[in-house]
């Protein structure tokens, strides 16, 4: 790895710690940002009931992916804690058709992040995106020398 690439990697990881895991940034702040990004949503902002999906980390192909296959009958607000992928392929499968998924942050460094979401579900990011020599389809999270994409699945199912 060239020094330039190593420097970008180190800066990216420092950015992760300052943006994604800051004590000043609460779950409620992230959820409020997502609600604002959605505009029209079924939730009362004063009383947010939500479920949390734990953070996921994958480095050199070792780590966890996110799979949410819980189905609810009513709209469900779901906060996805930071997802970090370094020299890996990270996958988030968000399969609740009633899910309103809020990405607290997503970081891909020399990686590919593949978000597969039910066609009827909703997705928003709590932060603006940054891309350095990569492809970040929705401009959410940080992508450095990598790609991030969102794919809708199950669109042929009856609603």
N, C-alpha and C positions, 0 to 999 in steps of 0.2 A: 504494500500500500504506500502511495506517495505521501510525503509530509503534508501536502495541501489537503488530501483526502482525510488524513488523520486529524488535521486541525478542524476541518468541517465537522467531522464526527464528534470530536470533543466539544465543540461549540454547540452542536445540536443537543448533545446529552445535557449540557449545562442549561440550555434553553428549556429542556424537558423539566428539569427540577425546579426552575423558577416559574414556569407557566403552569404546568399541569398539577404540581403538588404543593402549590403555595397555600399556607395556612389562611391567607387573606381571601382565598377563593373557596367559598363554601358550596356544598351541594345545591343549596337554594339559589345561589348566584348563577350557577350553571343552568339550573332548571328555568330560572327567569329569563336567561339569555335565549334558551331554546324556545320558550313560549313566545318571546318577542319575535324570533325568527319565523315561527309558524304563523303568527298573526291570528288566524282563526283556529281555535282549539276548544275542546270540551271541558277544560279544567278551570276551576276557580283559583285564581292566583293567591288568594289569602290563605287557602287551606289545601296545600299540595300533598296529596297522598301519592307516594311513588315507591317503586321497587328499585333496588340497586343491583347492578351486575358488577362483580368484582373486577379489579384491574387485570389485564392480561399482558404478559411479557414473553417475547420470543426472541432469542439471540442465537445466531448460527443454527437455526432450525430446532432448537430445544426450547420448549416452553408450552404455553397453553393457547388454545384458540377459544373463542367465545361461541357458544351455541345456546340460543334461547328458543326453546320449542314449547314453552308454556303458552297455552291458548286461553284467553279470557273472553267472557261474553260481553263485557263492557270495555270502553276505552281504558287503557292502562298506561300511566306515565312511567317510563323506565329510564333511569340514569345509568349510563354505561361509563364506569370509571376509566381512567386513562388506559389506552391501548398502545403498547410500544413494541415495535418490530425492528430489529437490527440484524442485517445480513440474514433475513428469513423471509418466509411468506406467512403473513398473519391473516387469519380468516375470522370474520364475525358473521355468524348466521343468526339473523334476527327474524324469527318465523311467526311471531304472534300477529295475526291479521288486525287485531285491535290495539297493537302496540304503537305507542308514541315514543320513539327511541331518541334520547338526548345523549349525544357524544360529548363527554366532558372535554376530552382532547384525544387526538390520535397522532402518533409519531411513527414515521417510517424512514429509516436510514439504511440506504443500500438494500432496500426491501420492497416487497409488494404487499399491499394490504387489500384484501378482497372482502368487501362488505356485501353480503347476500341478504336481501330483505324481502319479506312477503310483499306482494304487489299492493295489498291494501293497507299496509302499515305506513307510518310516518317517520321521517328521520330528519333531525336537525343537529347542528353543531353549536356548542356553546362559545366557540372561539373562531376568529377569522383564521384563514389558512396562510401558510407560507410554503413556497416550493423553491428548492434550489436544484437546478439541473435535474428535474424529474417531471412527473405527470401527476397532478392532484386534481382529479375530475371535478370535485365539488368545492375545492379550495377550503377544506376544513382540516385543521390539524397541521402538522409539520411534515413535509416530505423532502428528503435530501437524497439525491441520486436514487430515486425509486419511483414507484407508481402506486396510486391509490384509486380504486374504482368501486362504484356501487352498481350492483346488478339486482333488478327486480325479478323475483321468482314467484311461480304459482299464479301467473296472470291469467291462465286459461281456466282456473277453477271458477265454479259458480259462486257468486257473492251471497 
